[in-house]
Structure formats: C-alpha cells, structure tokens
Amino acid sequence: MYFTDRGIEELATRRGEENVSIDWLAQRLTEFVDDNPDFETAIERFATWLARLGDDDE
C-alpha cells in the first residue's frame, strides 16, 4: 500500500456518495495549487492524465 492510499481511502469514505462536476474538481485543484505551489507539477500531470483517460490514440 502506498502512503497516498490512506488519503484516497479517506476521500472515498467521506465523500464517496457525492457527485461532483469536472468544473468543481478543476476549481478545487486550482485552489490546492494556489495554496501548495510545490505540488503544481504533480497536479498538472494528474489533471492531464484524467483529461486523456479513454483516448485511444495514446
């Protein structure tokens, strides 16, 4: 188990019943980077990965 799995599990436990829009998620990621600029590269990579999920040409 990776260290990050605990945070992911907490997210699923606390908010797993909620539905959110991509716009809402994008706003939260932007806020996170504004508050934690050291994570800018990781969040950019994560957002790009999410945006490209399901693309067949990669």
Phi and psi in radians as a Rosetta constraint file:
Dihedral C 1 N 2 CA 2 C 2 CIRCULARHARMONIC -1.374 0.35
Dihedral N 2 CA 2 C 2 N 3 CIRCULARHARMONIC 2.704 0.35
Dihedral C 2 N 3 CA 3 C 3 CIRCULARHARMONIC -0.998 0.35
Dihedral N 3 CA 3 C 3 N 4 CIRCULARHARMONIC -0.666 0.35
Dihedral C 3 N 4 CA 4 C 4 CIRCULARHARMONIC -1.188 0.35
Dihedral N 4 CA 4 C 4 N 5 CIRCULARHARMONIC -0.341 0.35
Dihedral C 4 N 5 CA 5 C 5 CIRCULARHARMONIC -1.024 0.35
Dihedral N 5 CA 5 C 5 N 6 CIRCULARHARMONIC -0.576 0.35
Dihedral C 5 N 6 CA 6 C 6 CIRCULARHARMONIC -1.094 0.35
Dihedral N 6 CA 6 C 6 N 7 CIRCULARHARMONIC -0.754 0.35
Dihedral C 6 N 7 CA 7 C 7 CIRCULARHARMONIC -1.157 0.35
Dihedral N 7 CA 7 C 7 N 8 CIRCULARHARMONIC -0.688 0.35
Dihedral C 7 N 8 CA 8 C 8 CIRCULARHARMONIC -1.142 0.35
Dihedral N 8 CA 8 C 8 N 9 CIRCULARHARMONIC -0.743 0.35
Dihedral C 8 N 9 CA 9 C 9 CIRCULARHARMONIC -1.113 0.35
Dihedral N 9 CA 9 C 9 N 10 CIRCULARHARMONIC -0.701 0.35
Dihedral C 9 N 10 CA 10 C 10 CIRCULARHARMONIC -1.112 0.35
Dihedral N 10 CA 10 C 10 N 11 CIRCULARHARMONIC -0.736 0.35
Dihedral C 10 N 11 CA 11 C 11 CIRCULARHARMONIC -1.018 0.35
Dihedral N 11 CA 11 C 11 N 12 CIRCULARHARMONIC -0.831 0.35
Dihedral C 11 N 12 CA 12 C 12 CIRCULARHARMONIC -1.119 0.35
Dihedral N 12 CA 12 C 12 N 13 CIRCULARHARMONIC -0.685 0.35
Dihedral C 12 N 13 CA 13 C 13 CIRCULARHARMONIC -1.198 0.35
Dihedral N 13 CA 13 C 13 N 14 CIRCULARHARMONIC -0.817 0.35
Dihedral C 13 N 14 CA 14 C 14 CIRCULARHARMONIC -1.361 0.35
Dihedral N 14 CA 14 C 14 N 15 CIRCULARHARMONIC -0.604 0.35
Dihedral C 14 N 15 CA 15 C 15 CIRCULARHARMONIC -2.189 0.35
Dihedral N 15 CA 15 C 15 N 16 CIRCULARHARMONIC 0.182 0.35
Dihedral C 15 N 16 CA 16 C 16 CIRCULARHARMONIC -1.071 0.35
Dihedral N 16 CA 16 C 16 N 17 CIRCULARHARMONIC -0.392 0.35
Dihedral C 16 N 17 CA 17 C 17 CIRCULARHARMONIC -1.560 0.35
Dihedral N 17 CA 17 C 17 N 18 CIRCULARHARMONIC -0.144 0.35
Dihedral C 17 N 18 CA 18 C 18 CIRCULARHARMONIC -1.447 0.35
Dihedral N 18 CA 18 C 18 N 19 CIRCULARHARMONIC 2.639 0.35
Dihedral C 18 N 19 CA 19 C 19 CIRCULARHARMONIC -1.961 0.35
Dihedral N 19 CA 19 C 19 N 20 CIRCULARHARMONIC 2.313 0.35
Dihedral C 19 N 20 CA 20 C 20 CIRCULARHARMONIC -2.266 0.35
Dihedral N 20 CA 20 C 20 N 21 CIRCULARHARMONIC 2.703 0.35
Dihedral C 20 N 21 CA 21 C 21 CIRCULARHARMONIC -1.545 0.35
Dihedral N 21 CA 21 C 21 N 22 CIRCULARHARMONIC 2.829 0.35
Dihedral C 21 N 22 CA 22 C 22 CIRCULARHARMONIC -1.104 0.35
Dihedral N 22 CA 22 C 22 N 23 CIRCULARHARMONIC -0.637 0.35
Dihedral C 22 N 23 CA 23 C 23 CIRCULARHARMONIC -1.061 0.35
Dihedral N 23 CA 23 C 23 N 24 CIRCULARHARMONIC -0.772 0.35
Dihedral C 23 N 24 CA 24 C 24 CIRCULARHARMONIC -1.058 0.35
Dihedral N 24 CA 24 C 24 N 25 CIRCULARHARMONIC -0.788 0.35
Dihedral C 24 N 25 CA 25 C 25 CIRCULARHARMONIC -1.084 0.35
Dihedral N 25 CA 25 C 25 N 26 CIRCULARHARMONIC -0.771 0.35
Dihedral C 25 N 26 CA 26 C 26 CIRCULARHARMONIC -1.052 0.35
Dihedral N 26 CA 26 C 26 N 27 CIRCULARHARMONIC -0.709 0.35
Dihedral C 26 N 27 CA 27 C 27 CIRCULARHARMONIC -1.127 0.35
Dihedral N 27 CA 27 C 27 N 28 CIRCULARHARMONIC -0.727 0.35
Dihedral C 27 N 28 CA 28 C 28 CIRCULARHARMONIC -1.154 0.35
Dihedral N 28 CA 28 C 28 N 29 CIRCULARHARMONIC -0.691 0.35
Dihedral C 28 N 29 CA 29 C 29 CIRCULARHARMONIC -1.127 0.35
Dihedral N 29 CA 29 C 29 N 30 CIRCULARHARMONIC -0.704 0.35
Dihedral C 29 N 30 CA 30 C 30 CIRCULARHARMONIC -1.095 0.35
Dihedral N 30 CA 30 C 30 N 31 CIRCULARHARMONIC -0.778 0.35
Dihedral C 30 N 31 CA 31 C 31 CIRCULARHARMONIC -1.065 0.35
Dihedral N 31 CA 31 C 31 N 32 CIRCULARHARMONIC -0.723 0.35
Dihedral C 31 N 32 CA 32 C 32 CIRCULARHARMONIC -1.071 0.35
Dihedral N 32 CA 32 C 32 N 33 CIRCULARHARMONIC -0.783 0.35
Dihedral C 32 N 33 CA 33 C 33 CIRCULARHARMONIC -1.169 0.35
Dihedral N 33 CA 33 C 33 N 34 CIRCULARHARMONIC -0.657 0.35
Dihedral C 33 N 34 CA 34 C 34 CIRCULARHARMONIC -1.042 0.35
Dihedral N 34 CA 34 C 34 N 35 CIRCULARHARMONIC -0.675 0.35
Dihedral C 34 N 35 CA 35 C 35 CIRCULARHARMONIC -1.455 0.35
Dihedral N 35 CA 35 C 35 N 36 CIRCULARHARMONIC -0.393 0.35
Dihedral C 35 N 36 CA 36 C 36 CIRCULARHARMONIC -2.388 0.35
Dihedral N 36 CA 36 C 36 N 37 CIRCULARHARMONIC 1.216 0.35
Dihedral C 36 N 37 CA 37 C 37 CIRCULARHARMONIC -1.059 0.35
Dihedral N 37 CA 37 C 37 N 38 CIRCULARHARMONIC -0.362 0.35
Dihedral C 37 N 38 CA 38 C 38 CIRCULARHARMONIC -1.147 0.35
Dihedral N 38 CA 38 C 38 N 39 CIRCULARHARMONIC -0.317 0.35
Dihedral C 38 N 39 CA 39 C 39 CIRCULARHARMONIC -1.689 0.35
Dihedral N 39 CA 39 C 39 N 40 CIRCULARHARMONIC 0.147 0.35
Dihedral C 39 N 40 CA 40 C 40 CIRCULARHARMONIC -0.961 0.35
Dihedral N 40 CA 40 C 40 N 41 CIRCULARHARMONIC -0.820 0.35
Dihedral C 40 N 41 CA 41 C 41 CIRCULARHARMONIC -1.127 0.35
Dihedral N 41 CA 41 C 41 N 42 CIRCULARHARMONIC -0.773 0.35
Dihedral C 41 N 42 CA 42 C 42 CIRCULARHARMONIC -1.107 0.35
Dihedral N 42 CA 42 C 42 N 43 CIRCULARHARMONIC -0.743 0.35
Dihedral C 42 N 43 CA 43 C 43 CIRCULARHARMONIC -1.189 0.35
Dihedral N 43 CA 43 C 43 N 44 CIRCULARHARMONIC -0.669 0.35
Dihedral C 43 N 44 CA 44 C 44 CIRCULARHARMONIC -1.086 0.35
Dihedral N 44 CA 44 C 44 N 45 CIRCULARHARMONIC -0.757 0.35
Dihedral C 44 N 45 CA 45 C 45 CIRCULARHARMONIC -1.145 0.35
Dihedral N 45 CA 45 C 45 N 46 CIRCULARHARMONIC -0.726 0.35
Dihedral C 45 N 46 CA 46 C 46 CIRCULARHARMONIC -1.102 0.35
Dihedral N 46 CA 46 C 46 N 47 CIRCULARHARMONIC -0.813 0.35
Dihedral C 46 N 47 CA 47 C 47 CIRCULARHARMONIC -1.097 0.35
Dihedral N 47 CA 47 C 47 N 48 CIRCULARHARMONIC -0.719 0.35
Dihedral C 47 N 48 CA 48 C 48 CIRCULARHARMONIC -1.128 0.35
Dihedral N 48 CA 48 C 48 N 49 CIRCULARHARMONIC -0.731 0.35
Dihedral C 48 N 49 CA 49 C 49 CIRCULARHARMONIC -1.059 0.35
Dihedral N 49 CA 49 C 49 N 50 CIRCULARHARMONIC -0.803 0.35
Dihedral C 49 N 50 CA 50 C 50 CIRCULARHARMONIC -1.087 0.35
Dihedral N 50 CA 50 C 50 N 51 CIRCULARHARMONIC -0.737 0.35
Dihedral C 50 N 51 CA 51 C 51 CIRCULARHARMONIC -1.097 0.35
Dihedral N 51 CA 51 C 51 N 52 CIRCULARHARMONIC -0.557 0.35
Dihedral C 51 N 52 CA 52 C 52 CIRCULARHARMONIC -1.680 0.35
Dihedral N 52 CA 52 C 52 N 53 CIRCULARHARMONIC -0.032 0.35
Dihedral C 52 N 53 CA 53 C 53 CIRCULARHARMONIC -0.957 0.35
Dihedral N 53 CA 53 C 53 N 54 CIRCULARHARMONIC 2.311 0.35
Dihedral C 53 N 54 CA 54 C 54 CIRCULARHARMONIC 1.537 0.35
Dihedral N 54 CA 54 C 54 N 55 CIRCULARHARMONIC -0.158 0.35
Dihedral C 54 N 55 CA 55 C 55 CIRCULARHARMONIC -1.196 0.35
Dihedral N 55 CA 55 C 55 N 56 CIRCULARHARMONIC 2.206 0.35
Dihedral C 55 N 56 CA 56 C 56 CIRCULARHARMONIC -1.442 0.35
Dihedral N 56 CA 56 C 56 N 57 CIRCULARHARMONIC -0.331 0.35
Dihedral C 56 N 57 CA 57 C 57 CIRCULARHARMONIC -1.539 0.35
Dihedral N 57 CA 57 C 57 N 58 CIRCULARHARMONIC 0.327 0.35
